[in-house]
């Protein structure tokens, strides 16, 4: 690369991005110095003619609350946020605290970032997890954080758990604190948490209606392999491939009608009101509210060789091995259950993401197909020509954000839920 001595380091970075067609790069000098965009010029960075630079590609990641997005780099020291300020879209006050970010998790109203030193930084609604100050002394050696609608639960290095946020949404685990030892996984419904211990047993807390009380199925909860949650219920995949469920019985907490079909279960996904399980043979079993995804009978013969399932609030989308997509949730077709209008475009699908009422599919060529409620991201017409070489998509309630290979960002959907990222567009190169 050739640049003038008066050029800024950001100019060098831009040239490298264009040459490698990689949007997020870290440039390192031959003597191990990481070049910062804050350097005023190439001369100030002490770069000379003939110097060699190493470019390290970094993967950008997205997280979302109900109405705000966070864009970050694994191991990075900065997070870009936009959308509702109250719900995490404003993060200026915590930027200086961010060092080597490992994970970003979100409730509906707040974010939590886990750093490499095991500490946690939070922002957004104080009542719903954005204020962790009263447990900050306990947040040491944090390995991972999970969330409900308004509370966080952190698994520490020693297998214990620390919770904060709205007490009635799972932020208060005091009644089961002595049981939370050797925890290996946590999942959150809308208002409750469930933790799997090393011995395969399960501990729950939070709102009983939303799965905080697992007493009726506790004898079944042993050798739990994996735990999944919908807003109202939990589903545990056991070591033998069978499933145990609890929570609101009308919305997925009761799988008794399909229990004999739930064998060799590999993966489970949930809408707000129902669950869908992928079996080892690629077939699918559904239960819960029949009108909101719990009844897949109309497409059951198409549900073969299913590799992945995603969900909106009331509909499912299944990706098959051949890259085609099958959708259901027919009583609410405008929320993603009816993909007939784009069926011919849904070929070689690599990934699907769901908002509250719409789906976005990334195809093998990096283009994107959307369907569902146009007010919730189902209409991407205005940005369709920008959606090229898409690497990742994330959804808030009613908006989508896509990261492109060149490091640019494309957003669409409801402007109140994060579809306008203009405030951070010029900061993307600083990540």
Helices and strands as residue ranges (DSSP letters): H 9-20, E 25-29, E 53-57, E 60-64, E 68-73, E 79-83, I 85-89, G 92-97, E 101-106, E 110-115, E 120-124, G 126-128, G 133-135, E 142-147, E 151-156, E 161-165, G 167-169, G 174-179, E 183-188, E 192-197, E 202-206, I 208-212, G 215-220, E 224-229, E 233-238, E 243-247, G 249-251, G 256-261, E 265-270, E 274-279, E 284-288, G 290-292, G 297-302, E 306-311, E 316-320, E 325-328, G 330-335, G 340-345, E 349-354, E 358-363, E 368-372, G 374-376, G 381-386, E 390-395, E 399-404, E 409-413, G 415-417, G 422-430
